[in-house]
Amino acid sequence: MARPRRQVDLLEVIGRRWAGQSFPVIARRMRLGYGTVVRAYGKATVALQAVQNPNAAKLGAVTGGEYPDGRSV
């Protein structure tokens, strides 16, 4: 049985990232793992793209989205 995923404040992650903080800094300050922060940010950006471009939701559903550095989710 897998461990439950942590609840992440996506708005805080996005705000910190847009303020110029790196993923490791965000992770330390929010007391989260690096992978948790990157995964949350990637999912949030896919969701934002879907709001701005309805076709992006279809692409995200098919490909699973991408991390900010281009790797697949």
N, CA, C and O atoms as a printed pandas DataFrame, in Angstrom:
     atom_number atom_name residue_name chain_id  residue_number  x_coord  y_coord  z_coord
0              1         N          MET        A               1    0.843   -1.166    0.000
1              2        CA          MET        A               1    0.000    0.000    0.000
2              3         C          MET        A               1    0.904    1.251    0.000
3              4         O          MET        A               1    1.880    1.319    0.748
4              5         N          ALA        A               2    0.574    2.205   -0.824
5              6        CA          ALA        A               2    1.399    3.402   -0.974
6              7         C          ALA        A               2    1.079    4.432    0.102
7              8         O          ALA        A               2   -0.008    4.446    0.680
8              9         N          ARG        A               3    2.053    5.283    0.346
9             10        CA          ARG        A               3    1.867    6.374    1.298
10            11         C          ARG        A               3    0.975    7.435    0.665
11            12         O          ARG        A               3    1.120    7.710   -0.526
12            13         N          PRO        A               4    0.056    8.043    1.419
13            14        CA          PRO        A               4   -0.792    9.103    0.853
14            15         C          PRO        A               4    0.043   10.317    0.461
15            16         O          PRO        A               4    1.045   10.627    1.105
16            17         N          ARG        A               5   -0.372   10.990   -0.587
17            18        CA          ARG        A               5    0.336   12.188   -1.035
18            19         C          ARG        A               5    0.096   13.339   -0.066
19            20         O          ARG        A               5   -0.971   13.458    0.536
20            21         N          ARG        A               6    1.125   14.190    0.068
21            22        CA          ARG        A               6    1.015   15.360    0.929
22            23         C          ARG        A               6    0.108   16.399    0.297
23            24         O          ARG        A               6    0.058   16.536   -0.926
24            25         N          GLN        A               7   -0.601   17.121    1.130
25            26        CA          GLN        A               7   -1.403   18.238    0.666
26            27         C          GLN        A               7   -0.472   19.432    0.498
27            28         O          GLN        A               7    0.298   19.757    1.402
28            29         N          VAL        A               8   -0.543   20.081   -0.654
29            30        CA          VAL        A               8    0.365   21.177   -0.965
30            31         C          VAL        A               8   -0.456   22.417   -1.297
31            32         O          VAL        A               8   -1.443   22.335   -2.029
32            33         N          ASP        A               9   -0.052   23.560   -0.761
33            34        CA          ASP        A               9   -0.691   24.829   -1.087
34            35         C          ASP        A               9   -0.137   25.286   -2.440
35            36         O          ASP        A               9    0.934   25.887   -2.512
36            37         N          LEU        A              10   -0.879   24.993   -3.504
37            38        CA          LEU        A              10   -0.405   25.291   -4.856
38            39         C          LEU        A              10   -0.184   26.778   -5.082
39            40         O          LEU        A              10    0.763   27.172   -5.763
40            41         N          LEU        A              11   -1.056   27.604   -4.514
41            42        CA          LEU        A              11   -0.896   29.046   -4.701
42            43         C          LEU        A              11    0.402   29.545   -4.077
43            44         O          LEU        A              11    1.050   30.443   -4.614
44            45         N          GLU        A              12    0.779   28.963   -2.945
45            46        CA          GLU        A              12    2.036   29.361   -2.317
46            47         C          GLU        A              12    3.226   28.914   -3.158
47            48         O          GLU        A              12    4.184   29.667   -3.329
48            49         N          VAL        A              13    3.168   27.689   -3.684
49            50        CA          VAL        A              13    4.255   27.192   -4.531
50            51         C          VAL        A              13    4.391   28.067   -5.774
51            52         O          VAL        A              13    5.496   28.478   -6.130
52            53         N          ILE        A              14    3.269   28.350   -6.431
53            54        CA          ILE        A              14    3.299   29.176   -7.643
54            55         C          ILE        A              14    3.818   30.575   -7.327
55            56         O          ILE        A              14    4.658   31.110   -8.050
56            57         N          GLY        A              15    3.315   31.164   -6.241
57            58        CA          GLY        A              15    3.750   32.508   -5.861
58            59         C          GLY        A              15    5.236   32.569   -5.573
59            60         O          GLY        A              15    5.915   33.500   -6.005
60            61         N          ARG        A              16    5.750   31.583   -4.847
61            62        CA          ARG        A              16    7.182   31.561   -4.541
62            63         C          ARG        A              16    8.012   31.365   -5.813
63            64         O          ARG        A              16    9.064   31.983   -5.974
64            65         N          ARG        A              17    7.533   30.502   -6.713
65            66        CA          ARG        A              17    8.265   30.249   -7.952
66            67         C          ARG        A              17    8.290   31.499   -8.822
67            68         O          ARG        A              17    9.332   31.853   -9.375
68            69         N          TRP        A              18    7.157   32.160   -8.944
69            70        CA          TRP        A              18    7.095   33.378   -9.746
70            71         C          TRP        A              18    7.885   34.510   -9.105
71            72         O          TRP        A              18    8.296   35.449   -9.786
72            73         N          ALA        A              19    8.098   34.419   -7.782
73            74        CA          ALA        A              19    8.926   35.419   -7.088
74            75         C          ALA        A              19   10.410   35.137   -7.294
75            76         O          ALA        A              19   11.257   35.909   -6.844
76            77         N          GLY        A              20   10.729   34.032   -7.973
77            78        CA          GLY        A              20   12.106   33.753   -8.307
78            79         C          GLY        A              20   12.803   32.714   -7.444
79            80         O          GLY        A              20   13.997   32.470   -7.617
80            81         N          GLN        A              21   12.081   32.102   -6.522
81            82        CA          GLN        A              21   12.717   31.096   -5.672
82            83         C          GLN        A              21   12.896   29.793   -6.447
83            84         O          GLN        A              21   12.070   29.441   -7.289
84            85         N          SER        A              22   13.973   29.091   -6.156
85            86        CA          SER        A              22   14.236   27.808   -6.799
86            87         C          SER        A              22   13.398   26.719   -6.125
87            88         O          SER        A              22   12.888   26.907   -5.021
88            89         N          PHE        A              23   13.267   25.587   -6.804
89            90        CA          PHE        A              23   12.509   24.484   -6.228
90            91         C          PHE        A              23   13.111   23.979   -4.914
91            92         O          PHE        A              23   12.361   23.715   -3.974
92            93         N          PRO        A              24   14.446   23.834   -4.813
93            94        CA          PRO        A              24   14.997   23.396   -3.522
94            95         C          PRO        A              24   14.701   24.370   -2.379
95            96         O          PRO        A              24   14.434   23.941   -1.256
96            97         N          VAL        A              25   14.747   25.670   -2.653
97            98        CA          VAL        A              25   14.462   26.668   -1.614
98            99         C          VAL        A              25   12.995   26.591   -1.202
99           100         O          VAL        A              25   12.676   26.638   -0.013
100          101         N          ILE        A              26   12.104   26.471   -2.185
101          102        CA          ILE        A              26   10.676   26.354   -1.884
102          103         C          ILE        A              26   10.425   25.119   -1.028
103          104         O          ILE        A              26    9.689   25.177   -0.043
104          105         N          ALA        A              27   11.036   24.010   -1.406
105          106        CA          ALA        A              27   10.845   22.759   -0.669
106          107         C          ALA        A              27   11.299   22.901    0.781
107          108         O          ALA        A              27   10.592   22.483    1.698
108          109         N          ARG        A              28   12.465   23.484    0.989
109          110        CA          ARG        A              28   12.964   23.652    2.366
110          111         C          ARG        A              28   12.063   24.562    3.174
111          112         O          ARG        A              28   11.729   24.246    4.315
112          113         N          ARG        A              29   11.664   25.687    2.603
113          114        CA          ARG        A              29   10.864   26.657    3.359
114          115         C          ARG        A              29    9.453   26.166    3.649
115          116         O          ARG        A              29    8.845   26.558    4.645
116          117         N          MET        A              30    8.932   25.303    2.775
117          118        CA          MET        A              30    7.592   24.769    2.999
118          119         C          MET        A              30    7.633   23.405    3.697
119          120         O          MET        A              30    6.595   22.794    3.954
120          121         N          ARG        A              31    8.845   22.943    3.998
121          122        CA          ARG        A              31    9.043   21.644    4.643
122          123         C          ARG        A              31    8.406   20.506    3.850
123          124         O          ARG        A              31    7.684   19.665    4.388
124          125         N          LEU        A              32    8.699   20.513    2.557
125          126        CA          LEU        A              32    8.229   19.484    1.637
126          127         C          LEU        A              32    9.431   18.908    0.907
127          128         O          LEU        A              32   10.515   19.492    0.927
128          129         N          GLY        A              33    9.244   17.787    0.276
129          130        CA          GLY        A              33   10.299   17.217   -0.548
130          131         C          GLY        A              33   10.405   17.954   -1.871
131          132         O          GLY        A              33    9.438   18.541   -2.356
132          133         N          TYR        A              34   11.597   17.911   -2.443
133          134        CA          TYR        A              34   11.823   18.551   -3.741
134          135         C          TYR        A              34   10.855   18.002   -4.787
135          136         O          TYR        A              34   10.226   18.771   -5.513
136          137         N          GLY        A              35   10.733   16.687   -4.865
137          138        CA          GLY        A              35    9.854   16.061   -5.849
138          139         C          GLY        A              35    8.395   16.443   -5.657
139          140         O          GLY        A              35    7.654   16.589   -6.629
140          141         N          THR        A              36    7.986   16.603   -4.416
141          142        CA          THR        A              36    6.608   17.010   -4.122
142          143         C          THR        A              36    6.338   18.399   -4.673
143          144         O          THR        A              36    5.281   18.650   -5.251
144          145         N          VAL        A              37    7.301   19.308   -4.491
145          146        CA          VAL        A              37    7.136   20.686   -4.970
146          147         C          VAL        A              37    7.118   20.721   -6.497
147          148         O          VAL        A              37    6.267   21.382   -7.093
148          149         N          VAL        A              38    8.046   20.016   -7.127
149          150        CA          VAL        A              38    8.116   20.006   -8.594
150          151         C          VAL        A              38    6.849   19.391   -9.183
151          152         O          VAL        A              38    6.302   19.909  -10.157
152          153         N          ARG        A              39    6.385   18.293   -8.598
153          154        CA          ARG        A              39    5.162   17.633   -9.083
154          155         C          ARG        A              39    3.964   18.565   -8.958
155          156         O          ARG        A              39    3.167   18.681   -9.889
156          157         N          ALA        A              40    3.833   19.230   -7.812
157          158        CA          ALA        A              40    2.710   20.144   -7.589
158          159         C          ALA        A              40    2.753   21.306   -8.570
159          160         O          ALA        A              40    1.727   21.690   -9.132
160          161         N          TYR        A              41    3.944   21.867   -8.776
161          162        CA          TYR        A              41    4.083   22.996   -9.699
162          163         C          TYR        A              41    3.745   22.563  -11.123
163          164         O          TYR        A              41    3.069   23.285  -11.857
164          165         N          GLY        A              42    4.216   21.391  -11.501
165          166        CA          GLY        A              42    3.929   20.884  -12.846
166          167         C          GLY        A              42    2.445   20.686  -13.076
167          168         O          GLY        A              42    1.924   21.052  -14.129
168          169         N          LYS        A              43    1.764   20.112  -12.104
169          170        CA          LYS        A              43    0.325   19.902  -12.239
170          171         C          LYS        A              43   -0.425   21.235  -12.248
171          172         O          LYS        A              43   -1.411   21.390  -12.969
172          173         N          ALA        A              44    0.040   22.190  -11.451
173          174        CA          ALA        A              44   -0.617   23.499  -11.404
174          175         C          ALA        A              44   -0.455   24.228  -12.725
175          176         O          ALA        A              44   -1.396   24.868  -13.194
176          177         N          THR        A              45    0.728   24.142  -13.338
177          178        CA          THR        A              45    0.941   24.845  -14.602
178          179         C          THR        A              45    0.134   24.198  -15.719
179          180         O          THR        A              45   -0.342   24.896  -16.613
180          181         N          VAL        A              46   -0.031   22.872  -15.687
181          182        CA          VAL        A              46   -0.883   22.211  -16.682
182          183         C          VAL        A              46   -2.320   22.684  -16.510
183          184         O          VAL        A              46   -3.017   22.929  -17.494
184          185         N          ALA        A              47   -2.768   22.817  -15.250
185          186        CA          ALA        A              47   -4.131   23.293  -14.985
186          187         C          ALA        A              47   -4.304   24.738  -15.445
187          188         O          ALA        A              47   -5.347   25.090  -15.995
188          189         N          LEU        A              48   -3.293   25.576  -15.225
189          190        CA          LEU        A              48   -3.373   26.971  -15.669
190          191         C          LEU        A              48   -3.416   27.049  -17.189
191          192         O          LEU        A              48   -4.145   27.872  -17.744
192          193         N          GLN        A              49   -2.654   26.212  -17.863
193          194        CA          GLN        A              49   -2.675   26.187  -19.323
194          195         C          GLN        A              49   -4.048   25.776  -19.824
195          196         O          GLN        A              49   -4.524   26.290  -20.836
196          197         N          ALA        A              50   -4.685   24.852  -19.120
197          198        CA          ALA        A              50   -6.017   24.398  -19.516
198          199         C          ALA        A              50   -7.029   25.527  -19.412
199          200         O          ALA        A              50   -7.951   25.611  -20.222
200          201         N          VAL        A              51   -6.863   26.395  -18.420
201          202        CA          VAL        A              51   -7.774   27.530  -18.266
202          203         C          VAL        A              51   -7.546   28.528  -19.393
203          204         O          VAL        A              51   -8.498   29.088  -19.936
204          205         N          GLN        A              52   -6.278   28.748  -19.744
205          206        CA          GLN        A              52   -5.948   29.708  -20.795
206          207         C          GLN        A              52   -6.200   29.145  -22.183
207          208         O          GLN        A              52   -6.535   29.892  -23.103
208          209         N          ASN        A              53   -6.042   27.827  -22.347
209          210        CA          ASN        A              53   -6.208   27.189  -23.634
210          211         C          ASN        A              53   -6.956   25.871  -23.426
211          212         O          ASN        A              53   -6.364   24.902  -22.951
212          213         N          PRO        A              54   -8.246   25.815  -23.772
213          214        CA          PRO        A              54   -9.024   24.593  -23.533
214          215         C          PRO        A              54   -8.414   23.346  -24.163
215          216         O          PRO        A              54   -8.609   22.247  -23.644
216          217         N          ASN        A              55   -7.684   23.483  -25.261
217          218        CA          ASN        A              55   -7.067   22.324  -25.900
218          219         C          ASN        A              55   -5.917   21.773  -25.070
219          220         O          ASN        A              55   -5.557   20.607  -25.232
220          221         N          ALA        A              56   -5.329   22.573  -24.188
221          222        CA          ALA        A              56   -4.223   22.113  -23.350
222          223         C          ALA        A              56   -4.689   21.037  -22.378
223          224         O          ALA        A              56   -3.904   20.170  -21.993
224          225         N          ALA        A              57   -5.943   21.082  -21.983
225          226        CA          ALA        A              57   -6.466   20.062  -21.076
226          227         C          ALA        A              57   -6.426   18.697  -21.751
227          228         O          ALA        A              57   -6.106   17.694  -21.113
228          229         N          LYS        A              58   -6.748   18.659  -23.032
229          230        CA          LYS        A              58   -6.694   17.402  -23.768
230          231         C          LYS        A              58   -5.260   16.902  -23.859
231          232         O          LYS        A              58   -5.002   15.712  -23.680
232          233         N          LEU        A              59   -4.325   17.806  -24.138
233          234        CA          LEU        A              59   -2.918   17.415  -24.234
234          235         C          LEU        A              59   -2.398   16.927  -22.898
235          236         O          LEU        A              59   -1.682   15.928  -22.843
236          237         N          GLY        A              60   -2.745   17.617  -21.815
237          238        CA          GLY        A              60   -2.297   17.211  -20.492
238          239         C          GLY        A              60   -2.864   15.859  -20.093
239          240         O          GLY        A              60   -2.186   15.065  -19.440
240          241         N          ALA        A              61   -4.103   15.596  -20.482
241          242        CA          ALA        A              61   -4.720   14.316  -20.146
242          243         C          ALA        A              61   -4.064   13.173  -20.915
243          244         O          ALA        A              61   -3.925   12.066  -20.395
244          245         N          VAL        A              62   -3.664   13.446  -22.147
245          246        CA          VAL        A              62   -3.057   12.400  -22.967
246          247         C          VAL        A              62   -1.619   12.151  -22.548
247          248         O          VAL        A              62   -1.212   11.001  -22.382
248          249         N          THR        A              63   -0.845   13.215  -22.374
249          250        CA          THR        A              63    0.574   13.063  -22.078
250          251         C          THR        A              63    0.855   12.981  -20.601
251          252         O          THR        A              63    1.950   12.573  -20.212
252          253         N          GLY        A              64   -0.094   13.354  -19.756
253          254        CA          GLY        A              64    0.140   13.356  -18.322
254          255         C          GLY        A              64    0.793   14.641  -17.857
255          256         O          GLY        A              64    1.118   14.768  -16.677
256          257         N          GLY        A              65    0.994   15.597  -18.749
257          258        CA          GLY        A              65    1.614   16.858  -18.397
258          259         C          GLY        A              65    3.131   16.760  -18.382
259          260         O          GLY        A              65    3.703   15.720  -18.708
260          261         N          GLU        A              66    3.763   17.843  -18.004
261          262        CA          GLU        A              66    5.226   17.883  -17.952
262          263         C          GLU        A              66    5.694   18.659  -16.744
263          264         O          GLU        A              66    5.010   19.558  -16.254
264          265         N          TYR        A              67    6.880   18.292  -16.269
265          266        CA          TYR        A              67    7.547   19.085  -15.249
266          267         C          TYR        A              67    8.087   20.353  -15.908
267          268         O          TYR        A              67    8.217   20.398  -17.131
268          269         N          PRO        A              68    8.400   21.370  -15.130
269          270        CA          PRO        A              68    8.907   22.615  -15.699
270          271         C          PRO        A              68   10.165   22.420  -16.552
271          272         O          PRO        A              68   10.415   23.216  -17.458
272          273         N          ASP        A              69   10.965   21.375  -16.280
273          274        CA          ASP        A              69   12.173   21.161  -17.063
274          275         C          ASP        A              69   11.922   20.270  -18.289
275          276         O          ASP        A              69   12.872   19.879  -18.967
276          277         N          GLY        A              70   10.654   19.947  -18.580
277          278        CA          GLY        A              70   10.320   19.226  -19.803
278          279         C          GLY        A              70   10.108   17.733  -19.642
279          280         O          GLY        A              70    9.651   17.074  -20.576
280          281         N          ARG        A              71   10.437   17.174  -18.457
281          282        CA          ARG        A              71   10.236   15.741  -18.258
282          283         C          ARG        A              71    8.748   15.454  -18.114
283          284         O          ARG        A              71    7.996   16.295  -17.622
284          285         N          SER        A              72    8.323   14.267  -18.541
285          286        CA          SER        A              72    6.920   13.877  -18.422
286          287         C          SER        A              72    6.553   13.590  -16.982
287          288         O          SER        A              72    7.378   13.117  -16.201
288          289         N          VAL        A              73    5.306   13.879  -16.636
289          290        CA          VAL        A              73    4.818   13.602  -15.277
290          291         C          VAL        A              73    4.478   12.142  -15.174
291          292         O          VAL        A              73    4.047   11.682  -14.117
